Amino acid sequence: MNRLFNSQLIAVLAGASISFLAGMMPAIAQPEQYCDDPGSIPAAETTRDLELEQFGIELTIPSNYRTMLLNNGNVKIVDPGTYELLSCIARGGKALGRGYAQTLVRTVENPNNLELRQLVERNTRDFQEISPYTFDGKQGYLVVPAPTDRPVGIPNSYAEFWVDVNNVPGVVVISKSCDCSGMRESLVSLLEQSSLLTNSQASTQ
């Protein structure tokens, strides 16, 4: 498996331009230009390790998936077709709307040093279902929409995992979302294949 380090992520800047860290600048889309959309591309059968030092974690993702470093510090992971579309939009192009699956990694500040469960409860909506989950020996919490009898939206289309990682400011949140179901299972599968970085590897940025 190939390892992609944090410094090789592609940065999306302010929703208006995109900078390729490899050094090659893309052509700037014209304001009225519509983006070509290759559609969502299936995940490769092979995987690679994505080391996110600022979050203290290493995720195992499909080898063809692409990563985007957003200007707020979040990291988004998408299939290559969706990546091409989002990159074009970031350069100023237009696109017809469509849903897509993504993994998002972010941090949530905890200035009052709340217990993790309390922090999760304060930052998730009332109808969310919270359950303990152990990730690489560290207990965190899975959050999914609570079951409902109302036929509103797509069931199981969103799931997130909260964990307090040593030497990482704030609490790390890993989420999966899609205009499809099965996100809880998809997130658990990702966590089962991934791991925490050791204290010496984790960044204290």
C-alpha positions in Angstrom: 0.0 0.0 0.0 1.2 3.5 -0.8 1.3 6.1 1.9 0.1 9.6 1.2 1.3 12.2 3.7 -0.5 15.3 4.8 1.9 17.6 3.0 0.7 16.1 -0.3 -2.9 17.0 0.1 -4.6 19.3 -2.4 -5.7 22.5 -0.8 -9.0 24.2 -1.8 -8.8 27.9 -1.1 -11.8 30.0 -0.2 -14.1 28.3 -2.8 -12.6 30.3 -5.6 -9.4 28.7 -6.6 -7.5 25.5 -6.1 -3.7 25.1 -5.7 -2.0 21.9 -6.7 0.9 21.3 -4.3 2.7 19.3 -7.0 3.4 22.7 -8.7 1.1 22.6 -11.7 -1.6 25.2 -11.8 -4.9 24.2 -13.5 -6.6 26.3 -16.1 -9.0 28.9 -14.7 -12.6 28.1 -15.6 -14.6 30.9 -17.3 -17.5 32.2 -15.2 -20.1 30.8 -17.6 -18.3 27.5 -18.2 -20.0 24.3 -17.1 -17.8 21.7 -15.6 -17.5 18.2 -17.2 -18.8 15.7 -14.8 -17.4 12.2 -15.1 -19.9 11.0 -12.4 -19.0 9.1 -9.3 -16.2 6.5 -9.9 -16.3 3.3 -8.0 -13.7 2.6 -5.3 -10.6 0.7 -6.3 -10.2 -2.8 -4.8 -6.7 -1.8 -3.6 -6.1 0.6 -0.7 -3.6 3.1 0.6 -2.8 4.6 4.0 -3.6 8.3 4.4 -1.6 9.8 7.3 -3.3 12.9 8.8 -0.8 14.1 11.4 -2.9 17.1 12.4 -5.7 14.8 13.5 -3.4 12.1 14.9 -5.0 9.3 12.7 -4.2 7.2 9.7 -7.1 6.2 7.5 -7.0 3.3 5.0 -8.9 4.5 1.9 -9.4 3.2 -1.7 -6.2 3.7 -3.6 -8.0 5.8 -6.3 -9.7 8.2 -3.9 -8.6 11.8 -3.7 -8.2 14.1 -0.7 -8.9 17.8 -0.4 -7.6 20.1 2.3 -10.3 22.8 2.9 -9.5 26.3 3.9 -11.0 25.7 7.3 -8.6 22.9 8.0 -11.1 20.1 7.3 -10.1 17.2 5.1 -12.5 15.8 2.5 -12.1 12.4 0.9 -14.0 11.7 -2.3 -14.0 9.4 -5.4 -11.9 10.7 -8.4 -15.0 11.7 -10.4 -16.4 13.8 -7.7 -12.9 15.3 -7.0 -12.7 16.5 -10.6 -16.1 18.1 -10.4 -15.4 19.8 -7.0 -12.1 21.0 -8.3 -13.7 22.6 -11.4 -16.3 24.3 -9.2 -13.6 25.6 -6.9 -11.9 27.2 -9.9 -15.1 29.1 -10.8 -16.9 26.7 -13.0 -20.6 25.8 -12.9 -22.1 22.4 -12.4 -25.5 20.7 -12.4 -26.4 19.5 -8.9 -25.9 15.9 -7.9 -25.3 14.1 -4.7 -22.0 12.4 -3.8 -20.5 10.3 -1.0 -17.7 11.8 1.1 -15.6 11.2 4.2 -14.9 14.4 6.2 -12.3 14.7 9.0 -12.5 17.8 11.3 -12.0 18.9 14.9 -14.4 20.4 17.3 -13.1 22.7 20.1 -13.7 21.8 23.7 -12.8 25.0 25.6 -14.7 24.0 28.7 -13.1 20.5 28.9 -16.4 18.7 28.9 -16.5 14.9 29.1 -16.6 13.6 25.6 -20.2 12.3 25.8 -21.3 15.8 27.0 -19.5 17.5 24.1 -21.1 15.1 21.6 -24.5 15.7 23.0 -24.1 19.5 22.9 -22.9 19.4 19.3 -25.4 17.0 17.8 -29.1 17.4 17.2 -31.7 16.0 19.6 -32.8 13.3 17.3 -29.3 11.8 17.0 -28.5 8.3 18.4 -25.2 8.2 20.3 -23.4 4.9 21.2 -19.9 4.1 22.5 -17.4 2.7 20.0 -13.8 1.8 20.5 -11.3 2.8 17.8 -7.8 1.4 18.0 -8.1 1.0 21.8 -9.6 4.5 22.3 -13.2 4.9 23.3 -15.3 7.4 21.3 -18.9 7.7 20.2 -20.7 6.9 17.0 -23.5 9.3 16.1 -26.3 8.4 13.7 -29.8 9.6 13.0 -32.2 8.1 15.5 -34.8 5.7 14.0 -38.1 7.4 13.0 -41.4 6.3 11.6 -41.6 9.4 9.4 -40.7 8.7 5.8 -38.4 11.8 5.6 -35.1 11.6 3.7 -32.8 8.6 3.1 -32.3 6.4 6.2 -28.7 5.8 7.4 -27.3 8.4 5.0 -25.1 10.0 7.6 -22.8 8.8 10.4 -20.0 10.3 12.5 -17.4 9.2 15.0 -16.1 11.4 17.8 -12.8 10.6 19.6 -10.4 12.5 21.8 -6.9 12.0 20.4 -3.8 12.6 22.5 -1.8 15.7 21.5 -4.5 16.9 19.1 -6.3 20.2 20.0 -10.0 19.6 20.2 -11.9 16.4 19.5 -11.5 14.6 16.2 -14.7 13.9 14.2 -14.8 11.5 11.2 -18.0 11.5 9.3 -19.5 9.7 6.3 -22.4 11.1 4.3 -24.1 10.2 1.0 -27.4 10.5 -0.8 -27.6 6.7 -0.1 -28.0 4.5 2.9 -25.4 2.3 4.7 -23.2 5.1 6.1 -23.0 3.7 9.6 -21.7 0.4 8.2 -19.3 2.2 5.9 -17.9 4.3 8.7 -17.4 1.3 11.0 -15.6 -0.5 8.1 -13.3 2.5 7.7 -12.5 2.7 11.4 -11.8 -1.1 11.6 -9.1 -0.7 8.9 -7.6 2.5 10.3 -5.6 3.5 13.4 -4.4 6.2 15.7 -0.9 7.6 15.1 1.5 7.1 18.0 2.1 10.1 20.3 5.5 10.8 18.6 3.8 10.9 15.2 0.9 13.0 16.0 1.1 16.7 15.3 0.5 19.4 17.9 -0.3 22.1 15.5 
